[in-house]
Amino acid sequence: MDKVQLGPQPYMSVMPALLVGANVKGKPNYMTAAWATVACMAPPMVCVAVNHARHTAKGIEENGTFSLNVPSAKQIVETDYCGITTGARADKSKVFESFYGKLETAPMAAGCPVNIECRVFKAVDCGSHTLYIGEVAEVYADRDCAKDGKPDISKIDPLVYSQSAYWQIGKQAGKAFSAGMAYKKK
């Protein structure tokens, strides 16, 4: 085994490239984030880490709601723009057409294939970032990206982030909860 030490860092090989939506002073704002994941299955919760200095954090705190929007690979320009441009100096409310769901204060990007509407369950100060844990109020998906009541990743064509670059999902490598059965047979 030939390993090198890389030092302590929050390294994950791939992360979803998402747009975090929040109303800031009544206006929709979107920021790009990759530090997000599932937090709980029942009740359904997701979480996202947002730097304290981000304009979007003000909206999350103001309303107690946010959205996680899954952009497709064809939205790479808009997605990256929302990450490199602060809503404190630029109006990003027109980058995506916004719609609102059950909570009425979490803007969602209509052009994104999947949108997750959340109310803040808990905010945890982790140092440079606040980890917002959101209870999922509803998930919305484009009709042509849903199959059997679930989002279809091959039709969504989501962006993933790794090492300062965006990537697209490739082919399915195997079935979860069954591929390991081959090991048991050895």
DRENDO-1510 file (C-alpha; in Angstrom, 1 decimal, always signed):
<recs>
REC; n; res; u; v; w
REC; 1; MET; +0.0; +0.0; +0.0 .
REC; 2; ASP; +1.5; +3.3; -1.1 .
REC; 3; LYS; -0.4; +6.2; +0.5 .
REC; 4; VAL; +0.5; +9.9; +0.9 .
REC; 5; GLN; -0.8; +12.2; +3.7 .
REC; 6; LEU; -2.8; +15.1; +2.3 .
REC; 7; GLY; -3.5; +16.8; +5.7 .
REC; 8; PRO; -6.8; +17.4; +7.4 .
REC; 9; GLN; -9.4; +18.7; +4.9 .
REC; 10; PRO; -13.1; +18.2; +4.3 .
REC; 11; TYR; -12.4; +16.1; +1.2 .
REC; 12; MET; -15.2; +14.2; -0.5 .
REC; 13; SER; -14.5; +12.9; -3.9 .
REC; 14; VAL; -17.7; +14.2; -5.5 .
REC; 15; MET; -20.4; +16.5; -4.3 .
REC; 16; PRO; -23.7; +17.6; -5.9 .
REC; 17; ALA; -23.5; +21.1; -7.5 .
REC; 18; LEU; -26.7; +22.7; -6.2 .
REC; 19; LEU; -28.3; +26.1; -6.1 .
REC; 20; VAL; -29.4; +27.3; -2.7 .
REC; 21; GLY; -32.4; +29.6; -3.0 .
REC; 22; ALA; -33.6; +32.1; -0.3 .
REC; 23; ASN; -35.5; +35.3; -0.3 .
REC; 24; VAL; -33.3; +38.2; +0.8 .
REC; 25; LYS; -35.3; +41.3; +1.7 .
REC; 26; GLY; -38.2; +39.9; -0.4 .
REC; 27; LYS; -36.2; +39.1; -3.5 .
REC; 28; PRO; -35.1; +35.6; -4.7 .
REC; 29; ASN; -31.4; +34.9; -4.5 .
REC; 30; TYR; -29.5; +31.8; -5.6 .
REC; 31; MET; -26.0; +30.7; -4.6 .
REC; 32; THR; -24.1; +27.7; -5.8 .
REC; 33; ALA; -23.1; +25.1; -3.1 .
REC; 34; ALA; -21.6; +21.7; -3.2 .
REC; 35; TRP; -21.5; +21.0; +0.5 .
REC; 36; ALA; -24.9; +19.4; +0.8 .
REC; 37; THR; -26.3; +15.9; +1.6 .
REC; 38; VAL; -29.2; +13.9; +3.1 .
REC; 39; ALA; -29.5; +14.4; +6.8 .
REC; 40; CYS; -32.4; +12.1; +7.8 .
REC; 41; MET; -34.9; +9.8; +6.1 .
REC; 42; ALA; -37.9; +10.1; +8.6 .
REC; 43; PRO; -38.7; +12.9; +8.7 .
REC; 44; PRO; -37.1; +13.7; +5.4 .
REC; 45; MET; -34.2; +16.2; +5.9 .
REC; 46; VAL; -31.3; +17.6; +3.9 .
REC; 47; CYS; -28.5; +19.9; +4.9 .
REC; 48; VAL; -26.2; +22.4; +3.3 .
REC; 49; ALA; -23.2; +24.3; +4.7 .
REC; 50; VAL; -23.2; +28.0; +3.9 .
REC; 51; ASN; -20.4; +30.4; +4.7 .
REC; 52; HIS; -21.5; +33.1; +7.2 .
REC; 53; ALA; -20.5; +35.9; +4.8 .
REC; 54; ARG; -22.8; +34.7; +2.0 .
REC; 55; HIS; -25.7; +36.9; +1.1 .
REC; 56; THR; -28.0; +33.9; +0.9 .
REC; 57; ALA; -27.4; +33.1; +4.6 .
REC; 58; LYS; -29.2; +36.4; +5.4 .
REC; 59; GLY; -32.3; +35.2; +3.6 .
REC; 60; ILE; -32.3; +31.8; +5.2 .
REC; 61; GLU; -32.0; +33.4; +8.6 .
REC; 62; GLU; -34.7; +36.0; +7.7 .
REC; 63; ASN; -37.3; +33.5; +6.6 .
REC; 64; GLY; -36.4; +30.2; +8.1 .
REC; 65; THR; -36.7; +28.6; +4.7 .
REC; 66; PHE; -34.5; +27.7; +1.7 .
REC; 67; SER; -34.5; +25.5; -1.3 .
REC; 68; LEU; -32.0; +23.2; -2.9 .
REC; 69; ASN; -32.3; +23.2; -6.7 .
REC; 70; VAL; -30.6; +20.5; -8.8 .
REC; 71; PRO; -29.4; +22.1; -12.1 .
REC; 72; SER; -28.7; +20.1; -15.2 .
REC; 73; ALA; -25.4; +20.1; -17.0 .
REC; 74; LYS; -26.8; +22.4; -19.6 .
REC; 75; GLN; -27.1; +25.0; -16.9 .
REC; 76; ILE; -23.4; +25.1; -16.0 .
REC; 77; VAL; -23.0; +28.8; -16.9 .
REC; 78; GLU; -25.9; +30.0; -14.8 .
REC; 79; THR; -24.9; +27.7; -12.0 .
REC; 80; ASP; -21.3; +28.9; -11.8 .
REC; 81; TYR; -22.4; +32.5; -12.2 .
REC; 82; CYS; -24.5; +32.2; -9.0 .
REC; 83; GLY; -21.4; +30.9; -7.2 .
REC; 84; ILE; -18.9; +33.5; -8.3 .
REC; 85; THR; -21.3; +36.5; -8.0 .
REC; 86; THR; -22.6; +37.8; -4.7 .
REC; 87; GLY; -26.2; +38.7; -4.3 .
REC; 88; ALA; -25.0; +41.6; -2.1 .
REC; 89; ARG; -23.7; +43.4; -5.2 .
REC; 90; ALA; -25.7; +41.9; -8.1 .
REC; 91; ASP; -29.4; +41.1; -8.5 .
REC; 92; LYS; -29.5; +37.4; -9.3 .
REC; 93; SER; -33.3; +37.2; -9.1 .
REC; 94; LYS; -33.5; +37.1; -12.9 .
REC; 95; VAL; -30.9; +34.3; -13.5 .
REC; 96; PHE; -33.7; +31.8; -13.0 .
REC; 97; GLU; -37.5; +32.1; -13.1 .
REC; 98; SER; -38.6; +31.5; -9.6 .
REC; 99; PHE; -41.7; +29.8; -8.2 .
REC; 100; TYR; -42.9; +29.2; -4.7 .
REC; 101; GLY; -44.5; +26.1; -3.1 .
REC; 102; LYS; -46.1; +25.3; +0.2 .
REC; 103; LEU; -43.8; +27.4; +2.4 .
REC; 104; GLU; -44.3; +30.5; +0.2 .
REC; 105; THR; -40.9; +32.0; +1.1 .
REC; 106; ALA; -38.4; +29.6; -0.4 .
REC; 107; PRO; -37.8; +30.6; -4.0 .
REC; 108; MET; -37.1; +27.6; -6.4 .
REC; 109; ALA; -35.5; +27.8; -9.8 .
REC; 110; ALA; -38.2; +26.7; -12.3 .
REC; 111; GLY; -35.6; +25.8; -14.9 .
REC; 112; CYS; -33.9; +23.2; -12.7 .
REC; 113; PRO; -35.1; +19.7; -13.1 .
REC; 114; VAL; -35.5; +19.1; -9.4 .
REC; 115; ASN; -36.3; +21.4; -6.5 .
REC; 116; ILE; -36.4; +20.7; -2.8 .
REC; 117; GLU; -38.4; +23.1; -0.6 .
REC; 118; CYS; -37.2; +23.2; +3.0 .
REC; 119; ARG; -37.9; +24.8; +6.4 .
REC; 120; VAL; -35.0; +25.2; +8.7 .
REC; 121; PHE; -35.0; +22.5; +11.3 .
REC; 122; LYS; -31.7; +23.5; +12.9 .
REC; 123; ALA; -28.8; +25.8; +12.2 .
REC; 124; VAL; -25.4; +24.7; +13.5 .
REC; 125; ASP; -22.5; +27.1; +13.6 .
REC; 126; CYS; -19.5; +25.0; +12.5 .
REC; 127; GLY; -16.9; +27.7; +12.3 .
REC; 128; SER; -16.6; +29.3; +8.9 .
REC; 129; HIS; -19.9; +27.9; +7.8 .
REC; 130; THR; -23.4; +27.4; +9.2 .
REC; 131; LEU; -24.9; +24.0; +8.6 .
REC; 132; TYR; -28.5; +24.4; +7.8 .
REC; 133; ILE; -30.5; +21.3; +8.4 .
REC; 134; GLY; -33.8; +21.6; +6.5 .
REC; 135; GLU; -36.9; +19.5; +6.9 .
REC; 136; VAL; -38.2; +18.8; +3.4 .
REC; 137; ALA; -41.7; +20.3; +2.8 .
REC; 138; GLU; -41.9; +19.1; -0.8 .
REC; 139; VAL; -39.9; +17.9; -3.7 .
REC; 140; TYR; -40.8; +19.1; -7.2 .
REC; 141; ALA; -39.5; +17.5; -10.4 .
REC; 142; ASP; -40.0; +18.2; -14.1 .
REC; 143; ARG; -42.5; +15.7; -15.4 .
REC; 144; ASP; -40.1; +14.4; -18.0 .
REC; 145; CYS; -37.4; +13.8; -15.3 .
REC; 146; ALA; -39.6; +11.7; -13.0 .
REC; 147; LYS; -40.1; +8.0; -13.3 .
REC; 148; ASP; -42.3; +5.9; -11.0 .
REC; 149; GLY; -42.6; +8.8; -8.6 .
REC; 150; LYS; -38.9; +9.3; -8.3 .
REC; 151; PRO; -36.4; +11.6; -10.0 .
REC; 152; ASP; -34.5; +9.9; -12.9 .
REC; 153; ILE; -30.9; +10.8; -12.7 .
REC; 154; SER; -30.2; +9.9; -16.4 .
REC; 155; LYS; -32.9; +12.5; -17.4 .
REC; 156; ILE; -31.9; +15.1; -14.9 .
REC; 157; ASP; -28.2; +15.0; -16.0 .
REC; 158; PRO; -27.0; +16.7; -12.8 .
REC; 159; LEU; -23.7; +18.5; -12.3 .
REC; 160; VAL; -21.3; +17.2; -9.6 .
REC; 161; TYR; -18.4; +19.1; -8.2 .
REC; 162; SER; -14.9; +17.8; -7.5 .
REC; 163; GLN; -11.5; +19.5; -7.3 .
REC; 164; SER; -12.7; +22.9; -8.6 .
REC; 165; ALA; -14.4; +21.4; -11.6 .
REC; 166; TYR; -17.9; +20.4; -12.7 .
REC; 167; TRP; -18.6; +16.9; -13.9 .
REC; 168; GLN; -21.4; +14.9; -15.4 .
REC; 169; ILE; -22.7; +11.6; -14.2 .
REC; 170; GLY; -21.7; +8.6; -16.3 .
REC; 171; LYS; -23.3; +5.2; -16.6 .
REC; 172; GLN; -24.8; +3.1; -13.8 .
REC; 173; ALA; -22.1; +0.9; -12.3 .
REC; 174; GLY; -24.3; -1.5; -10.4 .
REC; 175; LYS; -27.4; -1.9; -8.2 .
REC; 176; ALA; -27.2; -0.7; -4.6 .
REC; 177; PHE; -28.1; -3.3; -1.9 .
REC; 178; SER; -27.5; -6.1; -4.3 .
REC; 179; ALA; -24.1; -5.8; -6.0 .
REC; 180; GLY; -22.5; -6.9; -2.7 .
REC; 181; MET; -24.3; -10.2; -2.9 .
REC; 182; ALA; -21.5; -11.4; -5.3 .
REC; 183; TYR; -19.0; -11.1; -2.4 .
REC; 184; LYS; -21.2; -13.2; -0.1 .
REC; 185; LYS; -21.1; -16.0; -2.7 .
REC; 186; LYS; -17.3; -16.2; -2.6 .
</recs>
